[in-house]
Amino acid sequence: VPSIYEEMILSGCRPDKKAKAMLRSALRYMKQTLFNS
């Protein structure tokens, strides 16, 4: 889990659908770059 997501939870900010979608696409991008390198 990215530190950004952890920070959001720790600060009491509940991620909305938009944030979740952004997080999902970010995770997908991170996985692609990891697998491609």
C-alpha positions in Angstrom: 0.0 0.0 0.0 1.4 3.4 -1.0 2.4 5.7 1.8 0.0 8.3 0.4 -2.9 6.1 1.1 -1.6 5.3 4.6 -1.2 9.1 5.3 -4.8 9.7 4.2 -6.0 7.0 6.6 -3.9 8.2 9.4 -5.0 11.8 9.0 -8.6 10.6 9.2 -9.3 11.4 5.5 -11.5 8.7 4.0 -10.7 8.3 0.3 -13.7 8.9 -1.9 -14.4 7.1 -5.2 -12.3 9.6 -7.2 -9.3 9.0 -4.9 -9.8 5.3 -5.0 -9.8 5.4 -8.8 -6.7 7.5 -8.8 -5.0 5.1 -6.4 -6.0 2.1 -8.5 -4.6 3.6 -11.7 -1.4 4.6 -9.8 -1.0 1.1 -8.5 -1.6 -0.3 -12.0 1.1 2.1 -13.4 3.5 1.2 -10.7 3.0 -2.5 -11.4 3.6 -2.0 -15.1 6.8 -0.1 -14.6 8.1 -2.7 -12.1 7.3 -5.6 -14.4 8.6 -3.8 -17.5 12.0 -2.8 -16.0 
